[in-house]
Amino acid sequence: MDKKDLKGYQWAKEVVEGKFTANKWVKLECKRYIDRLEGKVDIPCFFDFEEAETIYKLLSLMNYATGFFANQPILDHVAGFQMMIWENIFCWFYKELDENGMRKRMIEEVYLEIGRKSAKSFICAVTEILIMLRSPQFAQHATAGKTRDISALVRDAIVEIIKASPLISKHFKVTRDKIECKLNNSTTKHLSGEANNINGLLLSSFIVDEVANQEDGSIIGALKLSQMSTKDRLSIYISTQYDLEFNAFNELIEYHKNILKGVDDDVINTFGLLFELDEGDDFNNEENWIKASPLQMSMENGIKFLRQEYKKGLSIPSAMKEFRIKILNERLSGVLENGYIAFEAWKKCKVNKIDLQGKEVVVGVDLSITTDLTAVSIMYKENGKYYLISHGFLPSDTLGERREKIDYRSLEGKGYCTITPGAIVNYSVVEDRIRNIENKYKCKIKCIVSDPFNAMQMMESLSNDYDVIMLKQTYSNLSPALKQFRDDVYLGKVVYEYNKLLDWCMSNTTTIKGRTTDDILLAKENKNKTRIDLVVASVFCYTQLYLQDNTVNLNEVTEDYLKMMGW
């Protein structure tokens, strides 16, 4: 066998030469594969053509279980991109043997983003069967998902292919708990976050399906932990997009995109095909659909199906959103029905670092007690632009019962928030942080702005040393600034220091309108599972920089507030 015989390699050449329409990420991965095979890059690995022959032989012995090609050999009808996946997973090896004299595969992590109805379960099932057939003795493997139903889909697909393939079925034993390969006593279990059966395993490989449906990385973390004592490990992540801006899949995708861009070009142990639209692509143009759904758009029935789904979306907005997210893999979680700022526009405003030295800043504070976040934002204006830094606080005792499924410990480790001891937010920690702003950032606090709710005692303390403004969240107080802040974001006049927690808050932020006016106030998409507090604190800052004369006397507002509360 030579490279000209590799179906995946030939498909990659078609992509790079423009004969098969693909996005820039797929093109980059294809070029990487071609360059390696053709010896244009120097890596400590080689492509094993004998192993490739073995993989091709096994695929000729495995049959489709369902569909147009039921009971026919997989090799006869396999798509080029599918073969490219398997060629890369199974055929690249390090030149040097490990300390035990064993060959080690080059690829350790695989990322596959592809639209719905693109044979994801089939790809997972075939991959898992190949893994088991090429395993060392007694190796443990797993397929996993957030729910039992998701993990069962892959398990059922594996069983169906085994049953449809008499030439290999005799080598497998299927029980309720696992699938065993008799040739090497390797096993595969299907696991789920619901069943809580992931911990305590020793896995050589795992496949996680529908990763974008996981709000955090807890399932992946448990699976990775199970590989700590495994030398030749493989992790495969596969998913369509979901209506969740912050999910376990998107971070993996961004990591691999950086590798493809050359940010981490020394990393050679990853492989990924990310089928999605290019930035700026018109989703209404069906010529772009193949970038996200290469399998469906290669078949007449598939094209017909996508056209039907698109047509349905023209009449039903929710169906169009589903089409764009699940089939075209667009990230639209920031496009809420009453969304405040389109999330894609917001992300364009981020920078890695903002220097506050020598600046006169406004501090915005949004205080909470338990479930909401406490937020402190810092903002200054210079040359017509607004520069923003934001930070969150929450109590440690609520972490286990919070419904938003955010990994706050990880966010704290990255400096995006502070977790205070106890069941409620420790306001003294918040106050200390505010009082340390000038010393830490070498700036000058012009004023501090806060809602009177929960803030009276701390703000009165701060008012001894700073100008403090109590700003009730009313339409008249906030609506003009909210509208202008939104406009300034779209105009590129807002710059914020990247904070994942701030991004998440913005993705959750919606608006409500006054009953008789077009005035707006901020609201959250889901009161139980989302938070917007870092955005609120940021808007507080903006009110004083945008509306310089919109200051409020602390004593007057305090008196009004006490009357309102009946005190």
FIVO-931977 format. One record per residue (C-alpha): residue number from 1; residue in three letters; chain; x, y, z. Coordinates in Angstrom, 1 decimal, decimal comma. Each point is the difference from the previous one (the first is absolute). Layout:
% residues N
   k   r c      u      v      w
 NUM Ala A      X      Y      Z
...
//
This chain:
% residues 567
   k   r c      u      v      w
   1 Met A    0,0    0,0    0,0
   2 Asp A    1,2    3,5   -0,9
   3 Lys A   -1,4    3,4    0,9
   4 Lys A   -1,8    0,2   -3,3
   5 Asp A   -2,1   -3,0    1,2
   6 Leu A   -1,1    1,9    3,1
   7 Lys A   -3,6    1,3   -0,4
   8 Gly A    0,4    2,5    2,8
   9 Tyr A    3,2    1,4   -1,5
  10 Gln A   -1,7    0,3   -3,4
  11 Trp A   -2,9    1,8    1,6
  12 Ala A    2,4    2,4    1,8
  13 Lys A    1,6    0,8   -3,4
  14 Glu A   -3,4    0,8   -1,4
  15 Val A   -0,7    2,4    2,9
  16 Val A    3,3    1,8   -0,3
  17 Glu A   -0,3    0,3   -3,8
  18 Gly A   -3,5    1,4    0,3
  19 Lys A   -1,8   -2,9   -1,6
  20 Phe A   -1,9   -0,7    3,2
  21 Thr A   -1,5    3,1    1,8
  22 Ala A    1,2    0,3    3,6
  23 Asn A    0,6    2,6    2,6
  24 Lys A    3,4    1,4    0,9
  25 Trp A    0,5   -2,4    3,0
  26 Val A   -0,7   -3,1   -2,0
  27 Lys A    2,4    1,3   -2,7
  28 Leu A    2,7    0,6    2,6
  29 Glu A   -0,4   -3,5    1,4
  30 Cys A    0,1   -1,5   -3,4
  31 Lys A    3,1    1,9   -0,9
  32 Arg A    1,6   -1,2    3,2
  33 Tyr A   -0,8   -3,6   -0,9
  34 Ile A    1,3    0,4   -3,5
  35 Asp A    3,2    1,7    1,1
  36 Arg A    0,8   -2,7    2,5
  37 Leu A   -0,7   -2,9   -2,5
  38 Glu A    2,1    1,7   -2,7
  39 Gly A    2,9    0,6    2,4
  40 Lys A   -0,2    3,8   -0,2
  41 Val A    0,1    0,4    3,8
  42 Asp A    2,4   -1,6    2,4
  43 Ile A   -1,8   -1,9    2,8
  44 Pro A    1,3   -2,9    2,2
  45 Cys A   -2,6   -2,2   -1,4
  46 Phe A   -0,8   -2,2   -3,1
  47 Phe A   -3,1   -1,2   -1,9
  48 Asp A   -0,2   -3,8    0,2
  49 Phe A   -1,4   -1,2   -3,3
  50 Glu A   -0,2   -3,6    1,3
  51 Glu A   -2,3    1,2    2,7
  52 Ala A   -2,0    1,9   -2,6
  53 Glu A   -0,4   -3,2   -1,9
  54 Thr A   -1,3   -1,7    3,1
  55 Ile A   -2,5    2,8    0,7
  56 Tyr A   -1,2   -0,2   -3,6
  57 Lys A   -0,4   -3,8    0,2
  58 Leu A   -2,0    0,3    3,2
  59 Leu A   -2,3    2,6   -1,5
  60 Ser A   -0,6   -2,5   -2,9
  61 Leu A   -1,1   -2,6    2,5
  62 Met A   -2,3    2,4    1,8
  63 Asn A   -3,5    0,7   -1,4
  64 Tyr A   -2,4    2,9    0,2
  65 Ala A   -2,9   -1,0    2,3
  66 Thr A   -2,6    2,4   -1,3
  67 Gly A   -0,7    2,5   -2,8
  68 Phe A    0,5   -0,2   -3,7
  69 Phe A    3,1   -2,2    0,3
  70 Ala A   -1,3   -2,5    2,6
  71 Asn A    2,0   -3,2    0,1
  72 Gln A    2,5    1,3   -2,5
  73 Pro A    3,7    0,5    0,9
  74 Ile A    0,8    3,3    1,6
  75 Leu A    3,1    0,4   -2,1
  76 Asp A   -2,0    0,0   -3,2
  77 His A   -2,0    3,1    0,9
  78 Val A    2,0    1,9    2,6
  79 Ala A    0,3    3,8   -0,3
  80 Gly A    3,4    1,5   -0,6
  81 Phe A    0,0    2,0    3,2
  82 Gln A   -0,9   -3,1    2,0
  83 Met A    3,0   -1,8   -1,3
  84 Met A    2,1    3,0    0,7
  85 Ile A   -1,0   -0,3    3,7
  86 Trp A    0,9   -3,7    0,2
  87 Glu A    3,2    0,4   -1,9
  88 Asn A    1,2    2,6    2,4
  89 Ile A   -1,2   -1,7    3,2
  90 Phe A    1,4   -3,4   -0,7
  91 Cys A    3,0    0,3   -2,4
  92 Trp A    2,3    2,6    1,5
  93 Phe A    2,7   -1,2    2,4
  94 Tyr A    3,0    1,4    1,8
  95 Lys A    3,3   -1,2   -1,5
  96 Glu A    1,6   -0,8    3,3
  97 Leu A   -1,4   -2,8    2,1
  98 Asp A   -1,0    0,8    3,6
  99 Glu A    1,9   -1,3    3,1
 100 Asn A   -1,9   -3,3   -0,3
 101 Gly A    0,9   -0,5   -3,7
 102 Met A   -3,5    0,8   -1,1
 103 Arg A   -1,2    2,1   -2,9
 104 Lys A   -1,9    3,1    1,1
 105 Arg A   -2,7    1,7   -2,2
 106 Met A    0,6    3,6   -0,9
 107 Ile A   -3,6    1,2    0,3
 108 Glu A   -1,3    0,3    3,5
 109 Glu A   -2,9    2,4   -0,4
 110 Val A   -2,6    0,2   -2,7
 111 Tyr A   -2,7    2,7   -0,5
 112 Leu A   -2,8   -0,4   -2,5
 113 Glu A   -2,6    2,7   -0,4
 114 Ile A   -2,7   -0,9   -2,5
 115 Gly A   -3,6    0,8   -0,8
 116 Arg A   -3,0   -2,1    1,1
 117 Lys A   -0,9   -3,0   -2,3
 118 Ser A    3,7   -0,5   -0,9
 119 Ala A    0,4   -3,5    1,3
 120 Lys A    1,6    1,0    3,3
 121 Ser A   -1,0   -3,2    1,8
 122 Phe A    1,2   -2,0   -3,0
 123 Ile A    3,4    1,7    0,1
 124 Cys A    0,3   -0,6    3,8
 125 Ala A   -1,1   -3,6   -0,3
 126 Val A    2,4   -0,9   -2,8
 127 Thr A    2,8    1,8    1,8
 128 Glu A   -0,7   -1,9    3,2
 129 Ile A    0,0   -3,4   -1,7
 130 Leu A    3,3    0,8   -1,7
 131 Ile A    1,4    1,1    3,3
 132 Met A   -1,0   -3,3    1,6
 133 Leu A    1,3   -2,1   -2,8
 134 Arg A    3,4    1,8    0,1
 135 Ser A    0,3    0,1    3,8
 136 Pro A    2,7   -1,6    2,2
 137 Gln A   -1,1   -2,8    2,4
 138 Phe A   -2,7    0,9    2,6
 139 Ala A   -0,2    3,7   -1,0
 140 Gln A   -3,0    1,9    1,3
 141 His A   -2,0    2,4   -2,2
 142 Ala A   -3,2    2,0    0,4
 143 Thr A   -2,6    2,0   -1,9
 144 Ala A   -1,6    2,8    2,0
 145 Gly A   -2,5    2,8   -0,1
 146 Lys A   -1,9    2,3    2,3
 147 Thr A   -3,0   -2,2    0,3
 148 Arg A   -0,8   -3,8   -0,3
 149 Asp A   -1,8    0,6   -3,2
 150 Ile A    3,0    1,7   -1,7
 151 Ser A    2,5   -2,7    1,1
 152 Ala A   -2,5   -2,7   -1,0
 153 Leu A   -0,2    1,3   -3,6
 154 Val A    3,7   -0,8   -0,6
 155 Arg A   -0,2   -3,3    1,9
 156 Asp A   -3,0   -1,1   -2,1
 157 Ala A    1,7    1,1   -3,2
 158 Ile A    3,1   -2,2    0,9
 159 Val A   -2,2   -3,0    0,7
 160 Glu A   -2,0    0,5   -3,3
 161 Ile A    3,2    0,1   -2,1
 162 Ile A    1,4   -3,1    1,8
 163 Lys A   -3,2   -1,9   -0,6
 164 Ala A    0,0    1,1   -3,7
 165 Ser A    3,6   -1,2   -0,5
 166 Pro A    0,2   -3,8    0,3
 167 Leu A    3,7   -0,1   -0,8
 168 Ile A    0,8    2,0    3,2
 169 Ser A   -3,0   -0,7    2,2
 170 Lys A    1,5   -3,3    1,2
 171 His A    2,8    1,9    1,6
 172 Phe A   -2,3    2,1    2,2
 173 Lys A   -2,1   -0,8    3,1
 174 Val A   -2,8    2,5    0,8
 175 Thr A   -1,5    0,1    3,5
 176 Arg A   -2,1    2,5    1,8
 177 Asp A    2,9    1,7    1,7
 178 Lys A    2,7   -0,1   -2,6
 179 Ile A    1,2   -1,1   -3,5
 180 Glu A    3,0   -2,3    0,0
 181 Cys A    2,5   -0,8   -2,8
 182 Lys A    1,0   -3,7    0,4
 183 Leu A    3,2    0,5   -2,0
 184 Asn A    1,7    2,0    2,7
 185 Asn A   -2,5    0,1    2,9
 186 Ser A   -0,4    3,7   -0,4
 187 Thr A   -3,4    1,5    1,1
 188 Thr A   -2,1    3,1   -0,7
 189 Lys A   -2,5    1,3    2,5
 190 His A   -2,6    2,7   -0,6
 191 Leu A    0,0    2,7    2,6
 192 Ser A   -2,1    3,1    0,9
 193 Gly A    0,1    2,9    2,3
 194 Glu A   -3,5   -1,0    1,1
 195 Ala A    1,0   -3,4    1,1
 196 Asn A    3,1    1,3    1,9
 197 Asn A    2,0   -3,0   -1,2
 198 Ile A    3,0    1,7   -1,4
 199 Asn A    2,3    0,2    3,0
 200 Gly A    2,3   -2,8    1,0
 201 Leu A    0,8   -1,3   -3,5
 202 Leu A    3,4   -0,6   -1,7
 203 Leu A   -0,7    1,0   -3,6
 204 Ser A    2,3   -0,2   -3,0
 205 Ser A   -2,5    1,9   -2,2
 206 Phe A   -3,4    1,7    0,2
 207 Ile A   -2,4    1,5   -2,5
 208 Val A   -2,3    2,8    1,3
 209 Asp A   -3,1    0,7   -2,1
 210 Glu A   -1,9    3,3   -0,1
 211 Val A    2,6    1,8    2,0
 212 Ala A   -1,6    3,4   -0,7
 213 Asn A   -3,0   -1,1    2,1
 214 Gln A    2,2    0,0    3,1
 215 Glu A    0,0    3,3    1,9
 216 Asp A    3,3   -0,7    1,7
 217 Gly A    3,0   -2,3   -0,3
 218 Ser A   -0,8   -2,3    3,0
 219 Ile A   -0,7   -3,1   -2,2
 220 Ile A    3,1    0,5   -2,1
 221 Gly A    2,0    0,7    3,1
 222 Ala A   -1,0   -3,3    1,6
 223 Leu A    0,8   -1,8   -3,3
 224 Lys A    3,4    1,6   -0,3
 225 Leu A    0,8   -0,9    3,6
 226 Ser A   -0,7   -3,6   -0,9
 227 Gln A    2,9    0,2   -2,5
 228 Met A    2,6    1,2    2,4
 229 Ser A    1,7   -3,4    0,2
 230 Thr A   -0,4   -0,8   -3,7
 231 Lys A    3,0    0,5   -2,2
 232 Asp A   -1,6   -0,3   -3,5
 233 Arg A   -3,2    2,0    0,5
 234 Leu A   -2,6    1,3   -2,4
 235 Ser A   -2,8    2,5    0,6
 236 Ile A   -2,6    0,7   -2,7
 237 Tyr A   -2,6    2,9    0,3
 238 Ile A   -2,8    0,2   -2,5
 239 Ser A   -3,0    2,3   -0,2
 240 Thr A   -2,4    2,2   -1,8
 241 Gln A   -0,4    3,5    1,5
 242 Tyr A   -2,5    0,7    2,7
 243 Asp A   -1,8    3,1    1,2
 244 Leu A    2,6    0,5    2,8
 245 Glu A    2,7    2,6   -0,5
 246 Phe A    2,0   -1,5    2,9
 247 Asn A    0,3   -3,7   -0,4
 248 Ala A    2,7   -2,6    0,3
 249 Phe A    0,5   -0,3   -3,8
 250 Asn A    0,6    3,6   -1,1
 251 Glu A    3,2    0,3    2,2
 252 Leu A    1,4   -3,1   -1,7
 253 Ile A   -0,8    1,3   -3,4
 254 Glu A    1,7    3,4    0,7
 255 Tyr A    3,0   -1,9    1,3
 256 His A    0,3   -2,0   -3,2
 257 Lys A   -0,6    3,1   -2,2
 258 Asn A    3,0    1,7    1,7
 259 Ile A    2,1   -3,1   -0,9
 260 Leu A   -1,2    0,2   -3,6
 261 Lys A    0,7    3,8   -0,1
 262 Gly A    3,6   -0,7    1,2
 263 Val A   -0,4    1,4    3,5
 264 Asp A    1,0   -3,4    1,3
 265 Asp A    1,5   -1,4   -3,1
 266 Asp A    2,4   -2,3    1,9
 267 Val A   -3,0   -2,1    1,2
 268 Ile A   -0,2   -3,0   -2,3
 269 Asn A   -2,2   -2,4    2,0
 270 Thr A   -3,4    1,5   -0,9
 271 Phe A   -2,3   -0,4   -3,0
 272 Gly A   -3,2    1,7   -0,7
 273 Leu A   -2,5    0,6   -2,8
 274 Leu A   -2,2    2,9    0,9
 275 Phe A   -2,9    0,2   -2,4
 276 Glu A   -1,5    3,4    0,4
 277 Leu A   -0,7    3,2   -2,1
 278 Asp A    2,8    2,4   -0,5
 279 Glu A   -0,4    3,4    1,7
 280 Gly A   -2,1    2,2   -2,2
 281 Asp A   -1,6   -2,8   -1,9
 282 Asp A   -3,7    0,5   -0,9
 283 Phe A   -2,0   -2,8    1,5
 284 Asn A   -2,7    0,6   -2,6
 285 Asn A    2,4   -1,1   -2,8
 286 Glu A   -0,2   -3,7   -0,2
 287 Glu A    3,3   -0,2   -1,7
 288 Asn A    1,5    0,7    3,4
 289 Trp A   -1,9   -2,8    1,7
 290 Ile A    2,5   -2,7   -1,0
 291 Lys A    2,6    1,6    2,2
 292 Ala A   -2,0   -1,1    3,1
 293 Ser A   -1,8   -3,1   -1,5
 294 Pro A    2,3   -1,7   -2,5
 295 Leu A   -1,8   -3,3    0,1
 296 Gln A   -3,5    1,3   -0,6
 297 Met A    1,1    2,4   -2,6
 298 Ser A    1,7   -2,8   -1,9
 299 Met A   -3,3   -1,9   -0,5
 300 Glu A   -3,2    1,0   -1,9
 301 Asn A   -2,2   -1,1    2,9
 302 Gly A    2,2    1,9    2,5
 303 Ile A   -0,2    3,2   -2,0
 304 Lys A   -3,8   -0,4   -0,2
 305 Phe A   -0,2   -0,5    3,8
 306 Leu A    2,1    3,1    0,7
 307 Arg A   -2,1    2,1   -2,4
 308 Gln A   -3,2   -1,2    1,8
 309 Glu A    1,5    1,0    3,4
 310 Tyr A    1,0    3,4   -1,3
 311 Lys A   -3,4    0,6   -1,6
 312 Lys A   -1,7   -0,9    3,3
 313 Gly A    2,3    2,6    1,7
 314 Leu A   -1,2    2,7   -2,3
 315 Ser A   -3,4   -0,3    1,6
 316 Ile A    0,9   -1,0    3,5
 317 Pro A    2,8    2,1    1,7
 318 Ser A    0,8   -2,7    2,6
 319 Ala A    0,4   -2,5   -2,8
 320 Met A    2,4    2,3   -1,8
 321 Lys A    2,1    0,4    3,1
 322 Glu A    0,0   -3,8    0,4
 323 Phe A    1,1   -0,4   -3,6
 324 Arg A    2,8    2,5    0,3
 325 Ile A    1,3   -1,4    3,3
 326 Lys A   -0,5   -3,8   -0,4
 327 Ile A    0,6   -0,3   -3,7
 328 Leu A    2,3    2,9   -0,9
 329 Asn A    1,8    0,0    3,3
 330 Glu A   -0,4    3,7    0,6
 331 Arg A    0,4    1,3    3,5
 332 Leu A   -3,1    2,0    0,6
 333 Ser A   -0,5   -0,3    3,7
 334 Gly A    0,5    3,7    0,3
 335 Val A   -2,9    0,7   -2,3
 336 Leu A   -2,8    0,0    2,5
 337 Glu A   -3,5    0,9   -0,7
 338 Asn A    0,3    3,2    1,9
 339 Gly A    3,8    0,0    0,1
 340 Tyr A    1,8    3,1    1,1
 341 Ile A    3,1   -0,2   -2,1
 342 Ala A    0,8   -2,5   -2,8
 343 Phe A    2,7   -2,2    1,5
 344 Glu A    2,2   -0,1   -3,1
 345 Ala A    0,1    3,8    0,1
 346 Trp A    0,9    0,0    3,6
 347 Lys A    2,9   -2,5   -0,4
 348 Lys A    1,6    2,3   -2,6
 349 Cys A    0,6    2,6    2,8
 350 Lys A    2,2   -2,2    2,1
 351 Val A    3,7    0,4    0,6
 352 Asn A    2,4   -2,0    2,2
 353 Lys A    1,1    2,8    2,3
 354 Ile A   -1,0    3,5    0,9
 355 Asp A    2,4    2,4    1,8
 356 Leu A   -1,6    2,3    2,5
 357 Gln A    3,1    1,8    1,1
 358 Gly A   -0,5    3,7    0,3
 359 Lys A   -3,6   -0,2   -1,0
 360 Glu A   -3,0    1,5    1,8
 361 Val A   -2,5   -2,8    0,3
 362 Val A   -3,6   -0,6    1,0
 363 Val A   -0,8   -3,1    2,1
 364 Gly A   -3,3   -1,8   -0,3
 365 Val A   -1,3   -2,4    2,6
 366 Asp A   -2,9   -2,4   -0,1
 367 Leu A   -0,4   -1,8    3,3
 368 Ser A   -1,7   -3,3    0,7
 369 Ile A   -0,5   -2,3    3,0
 370 Thr A    0,0   -3,6   -1,2
 371 Thr A   -1,2   -1,2   -3,4
 372 Asp A    0,8    3,1   -2,1
 373 Leu A    3,6    1,1   -0,6
 374 Thr A    1,5    3,0    1,6
 375 Ala A    1,9    2,0   -2,6
 376 Val A    2,5    2,8    0,0
 377 Ser A    0,8    1,7   -3,3
 378 Ile A    2,5    2,7   -0,8
 379 Met A   -0,2    2,4   -3,0
 380 Tyr A    1,6    3,0   -1,4
 381 Lys A   -0,5    2,1   -3,2
 382 Glu A    2,8    1,2   -2,3
 383 Asn A   -0,1    1,2   -3,6
 384 Gly A   -3,7   -0,8   -0,3
 385 Lys A    0,4   -3,6    1,1
 386 Tyr A   -1,0   -1,8    3,2
 387 Tyr A    2,4   -2,4    1,6
 388 Leu A   -1,4   -2,7    2,4
 389 Ile A    1,2   -2,5    2,5
 390 Ser A   -2,5   -2,1    2,0
 391 His A    0,2   -2,6    2,8
 392 Gly A   -2,5   -2,2    1,8
 393 Phe A   -0,5   -1,3    3,5
 394 Leu A   -2,0   -2,9    1,4
 395 Pro A   -0,2   -2,0    3,3
 396 Ser A    1,7   -3,5    0,2
 397 Asp A   -2,9   -1,7    1,8
 398 Thr A   -2,3    0,5   -3,0
 399 Leu A    2,2   -1,6   -2,6
 400 Gly A   -1,5   -3,5    0,3
 401 Glu A   -3,5    1,2   -0,3
 402 Arg A    0,3    2,6   -2,7
 403 Arg A   -2,2   -0,8   -3,1
 404 Glu A    2,1    1,9   -2,6
 405 Lys A    2,5   -2,8   -0,4
 406 Ile A    3,0    2,3   -0,3
 407 Asp A    3,5   -1,2    1,2
 408 Tyr A    0,6    2,9    2,3
 409 Arg A    3,1   -1,6    1,5
 410 Ser A    1,6    0,0   -3,4
 411 Leu A   -1,0    3,6   -0,6
 412 Glu A    1,4    1,0    3,3
 413 Gly A    3,3   -1,6   -0,9
 414 Lys A    0,1    2,1   -3,1
 415 Gly A   -0,7    3,2    2,0
 416 Tyr A   -3,5    0,6   -1,3
 417 Cys A   -1,7   -0,2    3,4
 418 Thr A    0,5   -0,4    3,7
 419 Ile A   -1,6   -2,7    2,1
 420 Thr A   -0,5    1,2    3,6
 421 Pro A   -0,5   -2,4    3,0
 422 Gly A   -3,4   -0,6    1,4
 423 Ala A   -3,6    0,0   -1,2
 424 Ile A   -0,2    3,6   -0,9
 425 Val A    2,3    2,4   -1,8
 426 Asn A    2,5    1,5    2,4
 427 Tyr A   -0,5    3,7   -0,7
 428 Ser A    3,2    0,9    1,9
 429 Val A    2,0   -1,9   -2,8
 430 Val A   -1,9    2,0   -2,6
 431 Glu A    0,7    3,3    1,8
 432 Asp A    3,7   -0,9    0,5
 433 Arg A    0,2   -0,6   -3,8
 434 Ile A   -1,5    3,3   -0,8
 435 Arg A    2,2    1,8    2,5
 436 Asn A    3,1   -1,6   -1,6
 437 Ile A   -0,9    1,0   -3,6
 438 Glu A    2,0    3,2    0,1
 439 Asn A    3,1   -1,7    1,4
 440 Lys A   -0,3   -3,1   -2,2
 441 Tyr A   -0,6    1,8   -3,3
 442 Lys A    1,8    3,3    0,8
 443 Cys A   -3,2    1,9   -1,0
 444 Lys A   -2,4    2,5    1,7
 445 Ile A   -3,6   -0,8    0,9
 446 Lys A   -2,3    2,8   -1,2
 447 Cys A   -3,1   -1,5    1,6
 448 Ile A   -1,7   -3,3    1,0
 449 Val A   -3,4   -0,8   -1,3
 450 Ser A   -2,4   -2,6    1,4
 451 Asp A   -3,6   -1,0    0,3
 452 Pro A   -1,3    0,7    3,5
 453 Phe A   -1,2   -3,6    0,3
 454 Asn A    2,2   -1,9    2,5
 455 Ala A    2,6    2,8   -0,2
 456 Met A   -0,8    2,5    2,7
 457 Gln A    2,5   -0,9    2,7
 458 Met A    2,9   -0,6   -2,3
 459 Met A   -0,6    3,1   -2,1
 460 Glu A   -0,4    2,1    3,1
 461 Ser A    3,4   -1,3    1,1
 462 Leu A    1,6    0,8   -3,4
 463 Ser A   -1,6    3,4   -0,1
 464 Asn A    2,3    1,1    2,7
 465 Asp A    2,9   -0,2   -2,4
 466 Tyr A   -1,6    0,1   -3,5
 467 Asp A   -2,8    1,7   -1,9
 468 Val A   -2,8   -2,5    0,1
 469 Ile A   -3,0    0,0   -2,3
 470 Met A   -3,1   -2,1    0,8
 471 Leu A   -1,9   -0,7   -3,2
 472 Lys A   -3,3   -1,8    0,1
 473 Gln A   -0,7   -2,2   -3,0
 474 Thr A   -2,9    1,9   -1,6
 475 Tyr A   -0,8    0,7   -3,6
 476 Ser A    0,7    3,7    0,4
 477 Asn A    3,4   -0,6    1,6
 478 Leu A    1,3   -2,7   -2,2
 479 Ser A   -1,8   -0,2   -3,4
 480 Pro A    1,9    2,8   -1,8
 481 Ala A    3,4   -1,4    1,1
 482 Leu A   -1,0   -3,6   -0,8
 483 Lys A   -1,0    1,0   -3,6
 484 Gln A    3,2    2,0   -0,5
 485 Phe A    2,2   -2,6    1,5
 486 Arg A   -1,4   -2,6   -2,4
 487 Asp A    0,5    2,4   -2,9
 488 Asp A    3,6    0,6    1,1
 489 Val A    0,7   -3,7    0,1
 490 Tyr A   -1,2   -0,3   -3,6
 491 Leu A    2,1    3,0   -1,0
 492 Gly A    3,1   -1,6    1,5
 493 Lys A    0,3    2,7    2,7
 494 Val A    0,0   -2,4    2,9
 495 Val A    3,1   -2,0    0,9
 496 Tyr A    0,0   -2,6    2,7
 497 Glu A    2,6   -2,1    1,6
 498 Tyr A   -0,9   -3,7   -0,7
 499 Asn A   -1,8   -1,6    2,8
 500 Lys A   -2,0   -3,2   -0,7
 501 Leu A   -2,4    0,7    2,8
 502 Leu A   -0,8    3,5   -1,5
 503 Asp A   -0,5   -1,6   -3,4
 504 Trp A   -2,4   -2,6    1,5
 505 Cys A   -2,0    2,8    1,7
 506 Met A   -0,2    1,9   -3,2
 507 Ser A   -1,2   -3,1   -1,9
 508 Asn A   -2,9   -0,3    2,6
 509 Thr A   -1,0    3,7   -0,1
 510 Thr A   -3,4    0,9   -1,4
 511 Thr A   -2,1    3,1    0,2
 512 Ile A   -3,5    0,9    1,1
 513 Lys A   -1,9    3,0   -1,3
 514 Gly A   -2,1    2,5    1,9
 515 Arg A   -3,8   -0,4   -0,3
 516 Thr A   -0,5    3,3   -1,7
 517 Thr A    3,4    0,9   -1,3
 518 Asp A    3,0   -1,4   -1,9
 519 Asp A    2,1    0,2    3,1
 520 Ile A    1,9   -3,1    0,9
 521 Leu A    1,4   -1,7    3,1
 522 Leu A    2,3   -3,0    0,2
 523 Ala A   -1,4   -3,5    0,8
 524 Lys A    1,4   -3,5   -0,1
 525 Glu A   -1,0   -2,8   -2,4
 526 Asn A   -0,6   -2,6    2,7
 527 Lys A   -0,3    1,3    3,6
 528 Asn A    1,0   -3,3    1,5
 529 Lys A    2,9   -1,1   -2,2
 530 Thr A    1,6    3,2   -1,2
 531 Arg A    1,6    3,2    1,4
 532 Ile A    0,6    3,5   -1,4
 533 Asp A    1,5    1,8    2,9
 534 Leu A    3,4    0,8   -1,6
 535 Val A   -1,9    1,8   -2,8
 536 Val A   -2,1    1,9    2,4
 537 Ala A    3,0    1,3    1,9
 538 Ser A    1,6    1,0   -3,3
 539 Val A   -3,0    2,0   -1,0
 540 Phe A    0,1    1,7    3,3
 541 Cys A    3,5    1,2   -0,9
 542 Tyr A   -1,1    1,1   -3,4
 543 Thr A   -2,9    2,2    1,3
 544 Gln A    2,5    2,3    1,7
 545 Leu A    2,3    0,3   -3,0
 546 Tyr A   -2,8    0,4   -2,5
 547 Leu A   -2,2    2,2    2,1
 548 Gln A    2,5    2,1    1,8
 549 Asp A   -2,8    2,0    1,7
 550 Asn A   -2,0   -3,0    1,0
 551 Thr A    1,4   -0,2    3,5
 552 Val A   -2,2   -0,6    3,0
 553 Asn A    0,4    1,3    3,5
 554 Leu A    0,6   -2,9    2,3
 555 Asn A   -2,0    1,4    2,8
 556 Glu A   -3,0    0,9   -2,2
 557 Val A   -0,1   -3,4   -1,6
 558 Thr A    0,5   -1,8    3,3
 559 Glu A   -3,0    1,9    1,5
 560 Asp A   -2,2   -0,8   -3,0
 561 Tyr A    1,0   -3,7    0,1
 562 Leu A   -0,8   -0,3    3,7
 563 Lys A   -3,4    1,6   -0,6
 564 Met A   -0,6   -2,4   -2,9
 565 Met A    0,8   -2,9    2,4
 566 Gly A   -2,4    1,3    2,6
 567 Trp A    2,8    0,8    2,5
//
